[in-house]
Amino acid sequence: MKEVIRLENIRRHFIVGEEVVKALRGVSFTIEEGEFVTIMGTSGSGKSTLLNTLGCLDTPTSGEYYLDGVSVRTMDRNQRATLRNRKIGFIFQNYNLLAKTTAIENVELPLLYNPRYNARQRREMAVSALQSVGLGDRLQHRSNQMSGGQMQRVAIARALVNNPAVILADEATGNLDSRTSFEILVLFQRLHAEGRTIIFVTHNPDIARYSSRNITLRDGRITADTRNGQILDAQEALAALPAQND
């Protein structure tokens, strides 16, 4: 399989007053194309720092990071921004949609920074992405006209629209009720089945039961990296939930 991500002895230190905070302490792993990986850890584990590193939002103090074969460590801010736009689809807990704009306009946003696409192509790609997440009938709906689950589907469509090398989800079900969370997990499992590479950062260990691999952080180090030999089916879990009017 093609290697999408490689981290080699990543360390990230921060100066806080007169102290050095060691957020990451020699993290190394690779992720291959088509994997669905959960990265878990409690507060203070280094999970957020690792997320920022993987998302090219921050650079490590030392170590090497390769994203789709490209070395990130020596890039400047603008180069990282371009790589981030081309290679990573972000999904956030709070959706991060533009207020008072339509679903199509939100999904088109990453394409505005890519000169390869004209206005017609951007619109066609946005419509296709929204249809792929089941929102073909919500194209012109604004954020304040949608439920939390629908807004998260718009965010997923926005992450997909550029056909990124990896989808990076940060607590993507954290603001959703149980039924809607499983609906989103069903969608993630479908994307995984289609060959998408997904990294799902979470503090919820239950999410790991629906992914193919689990990486656990503690005190800036990896304490476990395991394959899931018995992946649960989110569709079955959703079907087993009580009806909402019960």
N, C-alpha and C positions, 0 to 999 in steps of 0.2 A: 504493500500500500504506500501511497505517496505521503511523505511527512509534511504536515502543515505547520506545526509549531515545535520548536526545540529551545529549551532553556538549559543553559549550562552554568551551574554554580552561581545562580543569581543572588546577589546580596543588595539590600537597600538599607542605607543608614540615614537617619535624620538627626540634625542638631537641634535639640530642644533645651534652650538655656545653656547650661554648661555640661549637659549630658548628651551622650550619643545613644539614640534609640535604634536598635537593630531590628527593623521590621521584617526583613527577610534574611535568612542565614544560610545561604548555600542551597538554593532550590534548583533542582534539575529534573526535567522530564521531557518526553516527547509526546505529541498527539498526532495521530495519523488521520488522513482524510476519511470521513465517514463515521468517526467516533462520536458518541454522546457521553461527555464527561461531566460529572459533578465535582466541583471543588468546594469542600466543606471546611468549616472552622468557626469557632466561637469568636466573640469580640476580642480583639487583641492577638488573634492568631496570625495575622499578616494577610488575611484573605483580601481585604480592600487594596492593600499595596500590590498584591499579585494581580488583582483585577486591573489596576491602573497600568501595570507593566504590560500585561497581555494586550490591553487596549491601546497601547502606544500613547497613553496619556502622561506617562512618567518614564524616566530612564533609570536603569539600575546603577548603583554605586560601582558595582563590578560584576563581571560575568557576561555571557553572551546570550542574546535573544534573536532567534531567526524566525521570521514569519513568512511562510510560503517561500522559503529559500532565501529570503532577503535579511541581511543583518541590520538590526534596528539600533544597536548601541551607539554607533557613530553618527547617526542621522541628526540633523538639526530639527527645530520645531516645525518648520514648514514641510520638510521631507516626511516627518512622522505624520503630519496631518494629511498629506496626500496618500501615504500608505494606508492610514486608518480609513480614509474614505473609500479606497479601492478594495481593501482586503477584509474589513471587519464590519459586520452588521451588529449594532448595539440594540439591546432590549433592556429597559430599566424598570425598576419596581414602580416608579411613579409615572411611567409611560413617556414623559417628556415630549408630549405633543404640543404643537403651537396652538395657543388659544384662538378661538374664533376663526379657525381655518378648517377647510373641508378635509375629509379623509384623503382624497386625491392629493391635495396640496401638501399635506404632511408627508405622504409617501414619496412624493416627487423631490423632497428637500435634498437628500443625498446626491441626487442626479444633477442638481443645479451647479455643483462644484466639479462636475465632470464634463469637459468641453466636447467629449465624443458624442454627446447626445443633444439633439435639437428639441424644441418644445413638443413637437408631435411625438417623437420617440419617448420623451419623458412621460407624457400623458399615457401612452400605450403601455409602457412598462409599469406605471403605477396602477393602472386599471387591472392588468394581469396579476400583479402581486396581491391586490386586494381581493380579487376573485379567488386566488389560491388559498386564502385564509377564510373564505366564506362570507366576505363582505361585499359581494358584487351588487347588492341592493342598498348599500350604505355609502356609495361613492361621494355623494354631495353632502352627507351629514357632517355637522361640525362637532367638535369635541364635547360641547355641552349638550348635545343631543344623543349621546351614546352612553351605554353602560360601561362599567369598569372592564368587563370582559371584551367588549367591542373595541374600547380604546387600546387594550393590550394587543388585540388582533391587528389594529392599525399599526401599532409599534412593530409587530412582527413583520408585517408587510413591508414597512419601511426598512427593516433590517435585511429583508430578502431582495429588495428591488435592484441592488447593484450586483447581485450574484456574488456575494463575498466568499472568501476562502473559509471564513469561520464566523459563526454566529456566537456572540458573547452576551449571555443573559445574566443580569444582576438582580437576584431575588425577584424573578419575573412573575411569580405567583404570590408575592408577599402581601399585596393589597387586595387580594381577591378572596371571596368566600370559597367554601370547599368545592361546591359543584363547579363554579367557574374555574377554579384552579385545575380541576381534573380535565375540564374542557381544553384548557391551554396545554396541559400535559399531553392530551391526545394529539394535539396539533404538533407539539415538539416531537413526539414519537413518529408521527407521519413524516415530518421533515427528515428525521433520522433515517427512516426506512427508504426515503428518496435519495439518500447518500449525503445529506448535509452534515457538516462538521459542527457540533454544538458544544460549547462550554457553558455550563450552568452553575454560577456561583451562588451558594446558598448556605444558610445556617440550619436549614431544616433537613435532618437526616432521612426523613421519609421520601424526599425527592430522589435520593440516591437509588431507591429501589426500582425506579423507572428508567434509569440510565444504564449504559453498558460498562461504565468504569467510574470508580470513585477515588478521588484524591483528597486526603485529609491533612490539614495544616494545624500545627500547634506551635506557638512561640516562634513563628517564622521558619519552621522546618516542616518537611513532609514526614508525617508519622505513619501514613498508610497509603498505598497505591494498589488498588485491587480491581480485578475484573468481576463484573456481576454475572454470576453463572445462572441466575434465575431472575430475569428481568420481568417485572410485573407489567400487566397490560392496563394502561390507563383507561382504555375504553371499557374494560370489564369493571374496573373500580367505579367509574362514572355510572354505569348501569346499575350497580349495587347500591348507590346512594338513595335515600328516601326521596320521594317526590317533594318538591318545594312547598306544596300546600299541606303536607302532613304535619 
